[in-house]
Amino acid sequence: MNQEYFTVELASAIDLGVPLDNMGAVAQFDVQSVCIVPGIAEFWHGVVNYKGSLLWVLDIDRFFDLEIQSDKSPQKMTAVVLKGEESINPKKVAIVTQQLKGILTIEQSSLKPIANNVSPQLRECCFAIAQAESQTTYIIDSTALLQQLHQKSMLLSV
């Protein structure tokens, strides 16, 4: 069975595949429009007004504790809005990306387990990797990522 994923490249040069079912939209924000919230975990850029609601903006490279390959400080942030399962977790979060790559169709049987030598956070929030044309794509588990973000953010406020 084939599954489609929207792929993005992070600042750490790692590709992530977001299941299309959990893909909200692609958004672009001026850096100045992101409001920093004091006292939150350092992996959050802050919040923005997105279609009349507050949307948390995630520095996923920092959350996954990945080494950033680019020193560029852009004036605009491009993000993929990730949404949880409506019945389980209706929350949304904007994942800042370096580059949008497009849709990747993957045969589910070709997915491979994630190696132990990658970041523990990355391993906890992704369920598999896909190899396509010498590029490795980490397939994100949206529910696991949203749960991890909630847990890590709650630990900070206690």
C-alpha positions as CSV (number, residue, x, y, z in Angstrom):
1,M,0.0,0.0,0.0
2,N,1.3,3.4,-0.9
3,Q,1.3,6.4,1.4
4,E,1.9,10.0,0.5
5,Y,4.1,12.4,2.5
6,F,4.9,16.1,2.2
7,T,8.7,16.4,2.5
8,V,10.7,19.3,3.8
9,E,14.3,19.9,4.5
10,L,15.4,21.1,7.9
11,A,18.2,23.6,8.6
12,S,20.2,20.6,9.7
13,A,20.0,19.1,6.1
14,I,17.7,16.3,7.3
15,D,14.5,15.5,5.3
16,L,11.2,15.0,7.1
17,G,8.1,13.4,5.6
18,V,4.8,14.6,7.0
19,P,1.8,12.3,6.4
20,L,-0.6,14.2,4.1
21,D,-3.4,13.4,6.5
22,N,-1.6,15.5,9.1
23,M,-0.6,18.3,6.8
24,G,-2.5,21.5,7.5
25,A,-0.9,24.1,5.1
26,V,2.3,25.8,4.2
27,A,2.7,29.2,5.8
28,Q,5.2,32.0,5.6
29,F,5.8,34.4,8.5
30,D,7.9,37.6,8.8
31,V,10.4,37.0,11.6
32,Q,9.1,40.2,13.3
33,S,5.5,38.8,13.4
34,V,6.6,35.9,15.7
35,C,6.0,36.9,19.3
36,I,8.5,35.5,21.7
37,V,6.9,34.1,24.9
38,P,9.0,34.5,28.0
39,G,9.6,31.3,30.1
40,I,8.9,28.7,27.4
41,A,11.2,26.0,26.2
42,E,14.0,27.2,23.9
43,F,12.8,25.0,21.0
44,W,9.9,27.4,20.5
45,H,10.4,30.4,18.3
46,G,7.1,31.8,19.8
47,V,3.6,32.3,18.5
48,V,2.0,34.0,15.5
49,N,-1.5,35.1,14.6
50,Y,-2.5,32.5,12.0
51,K,-6.0,32.9,10.6
52,G,-7.2,34.6,13.8
53,S,-5.8,32.0,16.2
54,L,-2.5,31.7,18.0
55,L,-0.2,29.2,16.3
56,W,3.0,27.9,18.1
57,V,6.1,28.1,15.9
58,L,8.6,25.3,16.4
59,D,12.3,25.2,15.8
60,I,12.3,21.5,15.1
61,D,16.1,21.4,14.6
62,R,16.6,22.6,18.1
63,F,13.8,20.3,19.4
64,F,15.5,17.3,17.8
65,D,18.9,18.6,19.0
66,L,20.4,18.6,15.5
67,E,23.4,20.5,14.2
68,I,22.3,23.3,11.9
69,Q,24.1,23.4,8.6
70,S,23.2,26.9,7.6
71,D,23.9,30.2,9.4
72,K,21.4,32.2,7.4
73,S,19.0,34.3,9.4
74,P,16.1,34.8,7.0
75,Q,13.6,37.7,7.2
76,K,10.8,35.2,6.6
77,M,10.1,31.8,8.1
78,T,8.6,29.1,5.9
79,A,6.7,26.5,8.0
80,V,4.5,23.5,7.5
81,V,1.4,23.5,9.7
82,L,1.1,20.1,11.3
83,K,-2.2,19.1,12.7
84,G,-3.0,16.3,15.1
85,E,-5.8,13.7,14.7
86,E,-9.0,15.8,15.1
87,S,-10.6,13.2,17.5
88,I,-7.4,12.7,19.6
89,N,-5.5,15.9,19.5
90,P,-6.9,18.9,17.5
91,K,-3.8,21.0,18.1
92,K,-1.7,22.6,15.4
93,V,2.0,23.6,15.3
94,A,4.0,25.3,12.7
95,I,7.3,23.5,11.9
96,V,9.9,25.9,10.5
97,T,11.7,24.4,7.5
98,Q,14.7,25.4,5.4
99,Q,13.1,24.2,2.1
100,L,9.9,22.6,0.8
101,K,10.6,19.5,-1.3
102,G,7.2,18.2,-2.3
103,I,5.1,15.1,-2.2
104,L,6.8,11.7,-1.9
105,T,4.9,8.5,-2.5
106,I,6.3,5.6,-0.5
107,E,5.4,1.9,-0.5
108,Q,4.7,1.1,3.2
109,S,6.6,-2.2,2.9
110,S,9.8,-0.2,1.9
111,L,10.0,1.7,5.2
112,K,12.9,0.9,7.4
113,P,13.5,1.2,11.1
114,I,15.4,4.2,12.4
115,A,19.1,3.6,13.4
116,N,20.1,3.9,17.0
117,N,22.8,6.5,16.3
118,V,20.3,9.3,15.6
119,S,19.1,11.9,18.0
120,P,16.8,10.3,20.7
121,Q,14.2,13.0,20.1
122,L,14.2,12.3,16.4
123,R,13.8,8.6,17.0
124,E,10.9,9.1,19.4
125,C,9.0,11.3,17.0
126,C,9.6,9.5,13.8
127,F,8.4,5.9,13.1
128,A,10.6,5.0,10.1
129,I,12.9,6.1,7.3
130,A,12.5,5.9,3.6
131,Q,15.3,5.7,1.1
132,A,14.6,7.4,-2.3
133,E,17.3,8.3,-4.8
134,S,20.2,8.3,-2.2
135,Q,18.2,10.6,0.1
136,T,17.0,9.5,3.6
137,T,13.6,10.8,4.7
138,Y,12.5,10.5,8.3
139,I,8.8,9.8,8.5
140,I,7.2,11.8,11.3
141,D,4.7,10.4,13.7
142,S,2.5,13.5,14.2
143,T,0.8,12.2,17.3
144,A,4.1,11.3,18.9
145,L,5.6,14.7,18.0
146,L,2.7,16.6,19.5
147,Q,2.8,14.4,22.7
148,Q,6.5,15.0,23.0
149,L,6.1,18.8,22.6
150,H,3.4,18.8,25.2
151,Q,5.4,16.8,27.7
152,K,8.6,18.8,27.2
153,S,6.8,22.1,27.4
154,M,4.9,21.0,30.6
155,L,8.1,19.9,32.3
156,L,9.5,23.4,31.9
157,S,6.4,25.0,33.5
158,V,6.5,22.8,36.6
